Amino acid sequence: MKTPVTVLGLGAMGTALARTFLAAGHPTTVWNRTPGRSPELDDLGVARARTAGDAITSSPLVVVCLLDDASVRSTVEPVAPELARRTLVNLTNGTPEQARRTADWAAQQGAQYPDGGIMAVPAMIGGPASFILYSGSVETFEQHRDDLAVLGRPTYAGSDPGLAALQDLALLSAMYGMFGGVAHALAMVSSEKLSPTAFTDVLLVPWLTAMLGSVTRMAKDLEYGAAPGQAGSNLAMQAGAFGNFIDASEAQGVDPLLLRPIRSLLDRAIVEGHGDEGLAVLVRLLAKN
């Protein structure tokens, strides 16, 4: 028999988690603050608990996926005694400090606590492109690796409970930065009534794909140091041209608010004497410590 699982929270992601556990043959109990949420799960054989405490005691593995850290704490703290000798996997988006604090609290209740970061949208859960970061006790992670693998590729981020959240937010930051650039690019193209679809398919996607190689170089330069004179497009050159992006945007009636912070960072790099270096310098300028 496969490990019984409880899912706390039936938003879009929690519902996808429960559905996937059920499809993989795990006896699955669910609880949601609003009863009766996601009725389609009933046809799949889900068990509905009346209270969060009843849901927790139904399974040795409890997966919580709620709106935010405050929702998690308000759900599990009143039923803390029920968590003893169980594994609480928190897949709610949060910060590293929130993860560390919840891990300490869970340990005081006698519970094992892996924190997790879901790198997928609900429709991807259980599919080949889904992966989930986990951090905390490696023994607990290994104990439930096969159970968690049905949701997506389980990726261990380290023993510090905050590392999954840290890398989750870092990945999402990169994604939103990319989407911000794409939004600006499409706004510029649309200002001349060009086809955004044709621009994206023929030019934008191939260009961004080609530029991904620069990400690897940037990371290597950051970790190992760049060889002198190896910046093919140094910051002085980039800063000199960057004003054109802003001037052209304003002329086209496009707000350059997403570009201005980048220009400020480039200008700072030049002022601090990094004009002949590459993009990895910007990482050091951003890091306060």
C-alpha positions in Angstrom: 0.0 0.0 0.0 1.3 3.4 -0.8 1.8 6.0 1.9 -1.4 7.8 2.9 -1.1 11.5 2.3 -3.0 14.5 3.6 -3.2 17.8 1.6 -4.1 20.9 3.5 -5.4 23.6 1.2 -7.4 23.2 -2.0 -6.5 26.2 -4.1 -5.5 25.6 -7.7 -2.1 24.2 -6.6 -3.4 22.2 -3.6 -6.1 20.6 -5.8 -3.5 19.6 -8.4 -1.3 18.1 -5.7 -4.2 16.1 -4.3 -5.4 15.0 -7.7 -1.9 13.7 -8.6 -1.5 11.8 -5.3 -4.8 10.1 -5.9 -3.9 9.3 -9.5 -0.7 7.6 -8.2 -2.6 5.4 -5.8 -2.0 7.2 -2.6 -4.9 7.2 -0.1 -5.5 11.0 0.1 -7.2 13.1 2.7 -7.9 16.7 2.1 -8.9 19.7 4.2 -9.8 23.2 3.1 -11.0 26.2 5.2 -14.0 26.4 2.9 -15.7 22.9 2.9 -16.5 21.3 -0.4 -13.9 22.9 -2.5 -12.8 21.1 -5.6 -15.7 18.6 -5.8 -14.1 16.8 -8.7 -11.8 15.1 -6.2 -14.7 13.2 -4.7 -15.1 11.1 -7.9 -11.4 10.2 -7.6 -11.9 8.7 -4.1 -10.6 11.5 -1.9 -11.4 11.5 1.8 -12.5 14.9 3.3 -11.7 15.7 6.8 -13.9 17.9 8.9 -11.1 19.7 10.6 -7.4 20.3 10.0 -6.6 18.2 13.0 -8.6 15.3 11.7 -6.8 15.6 8.4 -3.4 15.6 10.0 -4.1 12.5 12.0 -5.2 10.6 8.9 -1.8 10.4 7.4 1.9 10.1 8.3 2.8 12.5 5.4 1.1 16.0 5.5 1.5 18.4 2.6 0.4 22.0 3.2 -0.1 24.4 0.3 -1.8 27.5 1.3 -1.8 31.2 0.4 1.0 32.4 2.5 3.1 31.8 5.7 0.4 33.4 7.9 -2.2 31.0 6.5 0.1 28.1 7.2 0.7 29.1 10.8 -3.0 29.9 11.5 -3.8 26.4 10.2 -1.2 24.2 11.9 -0.5 26.0 15.2 -3.9 25.3 16.7 -3.5 21.6 16.1 0.2 21.4 16.9 -0.1 18.2 19.1 -1.4 16.3 16.2 1.8 16.8 14.2 4.0 14.7 16.6 5.8 11.9 14.7 4.5 13.0 11.4 6.2 14.7 8.4 5.0 18.1 7.5 6.0 19.2 4.0 5.3 22.9 3.4 4.9 23.7 -0.3 3.6 27.2 0.3 5.6 30.0 -1.3 7.5 31.8 1.4 10.9 33.3 2.4 14.0 31.5 3.7 13.5 33.0 7.2 9.8 31.9 7.3 11.0 28.3 6.3 13.6 28.3 9.1 11.2 29.6 11.7 8.6 27.0 10.8 11.2 24.2 10.8 12.2 25.2 14.4 8.6 25.3 15.4 7.8 21.9 13.8 10.8 20.3 15.6 9.4 21.6 18.9 6.2 19.7 18.0 8.1 16.5 17.3 7.5 16.7 13.5 9.9 16.3 10.6 9.8 19.3 8.4 11.0 19.6 4.8 10.3 22.9 3.2 9.6 23.0 -0.5 9.4 25.3 -3.5 7.2 24.2 -6.4 8.7 25.0 -9.8 5.6 24.4 -11.9 2.1 25.8 -12.5 -0.8 23.6 -11.4 -1.3 22.1 -14.9 2.3 20.8 -14.8 2.1 18.9 -11.5 2.8 15.2 -12.1 4.3 15.9 -15.6 7.9 15.6 -16.8 8.6 19.3 -16.7 7.6 19.7 -13.0 10.3 19.8 -10.3 10.1 20.7 -6.7 13.0 21.9 -4.5 13.2 20.6 -0.9 15.4 21.5 2.0 15.8 20.3 5.5 16.7 16.9 6.9 18.2 14.7 4.1 17.0 11.6 6.0 13.4 12.8 5.9 13.7 13.8 2.2 15.1 10.4 1.3 12.3 8.7 3.4 9.6 10.3 1.3 11.4 10.8 -2.0 9.3 8.3 -3.9 6.1 9.6 -2.4 7.0 13.2 -3.4 8.3 12.2 -6.8 4.8 11.7 -8.2 4.3 15.5 -8.0 7.5 16.3 -10.0 11.2 15.6 -9.9 12.3 16.0 -6.2 15.4 18.1 -6.0 17.3 18.4 -2.7 18.6 21.9 -2.1 20.4 21.3 1.2 20.0 20.8 5.0 19.3 24.4 5.7 15.5 24.6 5.7 15.6 28.0 4.0 17.5 26.9 0.9 14.5 25.6 -1.1 12.7 29.0 -0.6 15.8 30.9 -1.5 16.4 29.1 -4.8 12.7 29.1 -5.5 12.5 32.9 -5.2 15.8 33.3 -7.1 14.4 31.3 -10.0 11.1 33.2 -10.0 13.1 36.5 -9.9 14.9 35.5 -13.0 11.6 34.5 -14.6 9.9 37.8 -13.8 12.9 39.7 -14.9 12.7 37.9 -18.3 9.0 38.5 -18.5 9.5 42.2 -17.7 11.9 42.5 -20.6 9.5 40.6 -22.9 6.7 42.9 -21.8 8.7 46.0 -22.7 9.9 44.5 -26.0 6.3 43.7 -27.0 5.1 47.1 -26.0 7.7 48.7 -28.3 6.8 46.5 -31.2 3.1 47.0 -30.7 3.6 50.8 -30.7 4.2 50.5 -34.5 1.3 48.0 -34.9 3.7 45.2 -35.9 2.5 41.7 -35.2 3.6 40.7 -31.7 3.2 37.0 -32.6 5.5 37.3 -35.7 8.1 39.3 -33.7 8.0 36.7 -30.9 8.2 33.6 -33.1 10.8 34.8 -35.7 13.0 37.1 -33.6 12.4 37.3 -29.8 12.4 33.6 -28.8 15.4 32.7 -31.0 17.3 35.8 -29.7 16.6 35.0 -26.0 17.5 31.4 -26.6 20.8 32.4 -28.0 21.5 34.8 -25.1 21.0 32.0 -22.6 24.7 31.1 -23.2 25.7 34.4 -21.6 24.0 33.3 -18.4 26.4 30.4 -18.0 29.4 32.7 -18.7 28.1 35.2 -16.2 27.8 32.6 -13.5 31.3 31.3 -14.2 32.8 34.8 -14.1 31.1 35.4 -10.8 32.4 32.2 -9.2 35.8 31.9 -10.7 36.6 35.4 -11.8 36.7 36.7 -15.4 40.0 36.6 -17.4 41.3 40.2 -18.0 40.0 41.7 -21.2 37.5 38.8 -21.9 34.4 40.9 -21.6 33.2 40.8 -25.3 30.7 43.6 -24.6 32.0 45.5 -21.6 29.9 47.6 -19.3 31.2 50.9 -20.7 29.9 49.9 -24.1 26.6 48.8 -22.8 26.1 51.8 -20.6 26.9 54.1 -23.5 24.1 52.6 -25.6 21.5 52.1 -22.9 20.2 55.7 -23.1 19.0 54.8 -26.6 16.6 52.2 -25.1 15.0 54.8 -22.9 14.9 57.6 -25.5 13.4 55.3 -28.1 10.8 53.9 -25.6 9.6 57.4 -24.7 9.5 58.4 -28.3 7.3 55.4 -29.0 5.0 56.2 -26.1 6.3 53.2 -24.0 7.0 53.8 -20.3 10.6 52.8 -19.7 10.1 52.2 -16.0 11.4 48.7 -16.2 14.6 49.9 -17.9 15.5 52.8 -15.6 16.8 50.6 -12.7 19.1 48.7 -15.1 20.5 52.0 -16.4 21.1 53.2 -12.8 23.0 50.0 -12.1 25.1 50.3 -15.3 25.9 53.9 -14.5 27.0 52.9 -10.9 29.3 50.2 -12.3 31.0 52.8 -14.5 31.3 55.3 -11.7 32.9 52.6 -9.5 35.5 51.8 -12.2 34.1 48.6 -13.7 33.6 49.8 -17.3 36.0 47.3 -18.8 34.3 44.3 -17.0 31.3 42.1 -17.9 27.8 41.6 -16.5 29.0 39.5 -13.5 30.0 42.7 -11.8 26.4 43.7 -11.5 25.8 40.8 -9.2 28.4 42.0 -6.8 27.0 45.5 -6.9 23.5 44.1 -6.1 24.8 42.0 -3.1 24.7 44.3 -0.1 27.1 42.0 1.8 
